[in-house]
Amino acid sequence: MNEFRYAGGVLHAEGVPLAAIADAVGTPVYCYSSAAIESAYRAYEAAFAGRPMRICYALKANGNLAVVRTLANLGAGADVVSEGEMRRALAAGVPASRIVFSGVGKAPTEMAFALGRGIHQINVESVPELETLSEIASARGMTAPVALRINPDVDAGTHAKITTGRRENKFGIDHDQAVEIYARAAILPGIEPVGLAVHIGSQLTDVEPFRRAFTRLAELVTELRGRGLSVTRLDLGGGLGIVYRDEAETPHAAYAAIVEETVGGLGCELAIEPGRSLVGNAGVLLTRVLYVKQAGSRRIVIVDAAMNDLIRPALYEAHHGIRPVAPRAGTESPADVVGPVCETADTFAVARPLAPVEPGDLMVLDSAGAYAAAMASGYNGRLPVPEVLVRGGDYAVVKPRPSFEDILDQDRIPDWLAALPTSERRGAA
Ligand SMILES: *Cc1c(COP(=O)(O)O)cnc(C)c1O
């Protein structure tokens, strides 16, 4: 969290005191640092210096247009998993020639949209999907550039809900069917198989599973070429972890060395699809303490952010650092930090050492740039959380908080329910 530091006893995002943002925009609010996004991107560039590498930002980590534009301006492409994300990437300024379409269930309409816009590559995950794409492309007289996403049957050693490269996971094509299916793709109308893709999971803090997965890819490339099939591109997926608590620093150099060692000599164009590692530590969720209460021996700190704004703790038992914006004097003691939503799962931390806090104090949940705002919902009738992007001493609201009227306007009452019952009739019932 290098760009979220204390200066003069108060927490800043780059040059902006977070209290200024809370006062102007209200809480809860997501706050992102441009400098943190840029340095995360540069860390990949530096690790791959001297080797052409297409860096396709995985939009599902954080699809805010300003975040995507920040990365697009640095030269990033995009990895998208829906038409909605592809539209976002295009709107943010990523050219279609730098967009890869991933995902296990692309609808025919989404394929048609992607082809129509001239997408760089579609990563296909099954034979039926390949056949559908073949029909759609050939009906339009087009050729779809396809990479087959391989399931390498490698355990990423990460949380069960974010591991994707085991045979029993829903993702990809079994590696032992890959050659046969690739050969089939080569003769299907409207399909040009250009290469292979893998993505074995997220928040990997050990690089060894990457070595196993990329080695499997390299073996397949050799086998495919042995059969006279052309393989010109490899897409290595995302997955590099970030520091949420006490994980080792993300080893970009070790990752790059593994890429070089396993697939560097194949003469393929290479791409990676990082999401979390580009934006995860570039954001915080800024929240205000509503109440502090004592329940038996427990100190319970109730904040105005909730699981609908940041679901990672409830969904993955994820740890987020929690820091007061203006720490008070006093010793730390354990606190449960919870939101207002009517679910026990709406708990950000249990027995977390925390300095004294009072109602009205501001706190941040750290490492909230990825899979945070992107996964938010309006559960419990809560307003969608706004987003702010900081750059140096400036900031801008990059997603405003809608009004209650905006939200109510999204629903419709059908004609047969349009007339309200009169109070007399209700009284009579
Ligand atoms: C989610 C996803 C990514 C990004 O993963 P991170 O762990 O955020 O880097 C990349 N590729 C595919 C296919 C994905 O589904």
Ligand as a Chemical Component Dictionary entry (heavy atoms), coordinates in Angstrom:
data_LIG
# 
_chem_comp.id                   LIG 
_chem_comp.type                 NON-POLYMER 
_chem_comp.pdbx_formal_charge   0 
_chem_comp.three_letter_code    LIG 
# 
loop_
_chem_comp_atom.comp_id 
_chem_comp_atom.atom_id 
_chem_comp_atom.alt_atom_id 
_chem_comp_atom.type_symbol 
_chem_comp_atom.charge 
_chem_comp_atom.model_Cartn_x 
_chem_comp_atom.model_Cartn_y 
_chem_comp_atom.model_Cartn_z 
_chem_comp_atom.pdbx_ordinal 
LIG C1 C1 C 0 -9.720  -13.560 -13.483 1  
LIG C2 C2 C 0 -8.892  -13.844 -14.662 2  
LIG C3 C3 C 0 -7.644  -13.220 -14.826 3  
LIG C4 C4 C 0 -7.055  -12.284 -13.802 4  
LIG O1 O1 O 0 -6.670  -12.950 -12.647 5  
LIG P1 P1 P 0 -5.874  -12.173 -11.496 6  
LIG O2 O2 O 0 -5.698  -13.195 -10.442 7  
LIG O3 O3 O 0 -6.723  -11.058 -11.049 8  
LIG O4 O4 O 0 -4.583  -11.722 -12.066 9  
LIG C5 C5 C 0 -6.933  -13.493 -15.968 10 
LIG N1 N1 N 0 -7.405  -14.354 -16.914 11 
LIG C6 C6 C 0 -8.591  -14.969 -16.785 12 
LIG C7 C7 C 0 -9.046  -15.881 -17.845 13 
LIG C8 C8 C 0 -9.374  -14.739 -15.658 14 
LIG O5 O5 O 0 -10.543 -15.362 -15.532 15 
# 
loop_
_chem_comp_bond.comp_id 
_chem_comp_bond.atom_id_1 
_chem_comp_bond.atom_id_2 
_chem_comp_bond.value_order 
_chem_comp_bond.pdbx_ordinal 
LIG C1 C2 SING 1  
LIG C2 C3 SING 2  
LIG C2 C8 DOUB 3  
LIG C3 C4 SING 4  
LIG C3 C5 DOUB 5  
LIG C4 O1 SING 6  
LIG O1 P1 SING 7  
LIG P1 O2 DOUB 8  
LIG P1 O3 SING 9  
LIG P1 O4 SING 10 
LIG C5 N1 SING 11 
LIG N1 C6 DOUB 12 
LIG C6 C7 SING 13 
LIG C6 C8 SING 14 
LIG C8 O5 SING 15 
# 
